[in-house]
Amino acid sequence: MDMRCLVVDDDTGFRTALCHMLERGGAVVAATASNGAEAVERATDTHPDIVLVDVRLGSESGFDVACRIDESAAGTGWSPVVILVSTQTEDELTALVAAHPAFGFLDKTTVSPARIRELLSASSGSSRR
C-alpha cells in the first residue's frame, strides 16, 4: 500500500527523523508542517493519505489541529487518516484519545511505517481508508 504522508511536528529534529524513517519504510512524505496553520494549508494542498500530528504543537493542541484538518477534508472526497503522536503514552492521554475516536494514536517511540500500516488495517472496517 502506498502511503503519502504529511508530518506535523514543531520539533525540527523529530520531524526530520520521522520523515527519513517513513521514506526508508517505503512511504512518501508529501509535506511537513510545524504548526496548525501550515498543517491545514499543506494538507489541503497535498491531500495526503496519512496525517501524523504531534499532540503538542507549541501552544497549539494537536487534537484541535487534527479536527481542523478533518473538517477541511469534509465533503471533498478526500479522507485522510489522522494519527496523533506524542511522547506521552496513550494511557496518559486516555480522556483526549477517547474523545477523538476518529483519530489513531501512536506514542513517538513506536511510530514506524509498520505500526501505521497496522493502524490502517485495524481501521479498515470503517468508512475511512
Buried (B, 14 or more C-beta within 10 A) or exposed (E): EEBBBBBBBBBEEBBEBBBEBBEEBEBEBBBBBBBBEBBBBBBEEBBBBBBBBBBBBEEBBBBEBBBBBBEBBEEEEBBBBBBBBBEBEBEEBEEBBEEBEEBBBBBBEEBBBEBBBBBBEEBEEEEBE
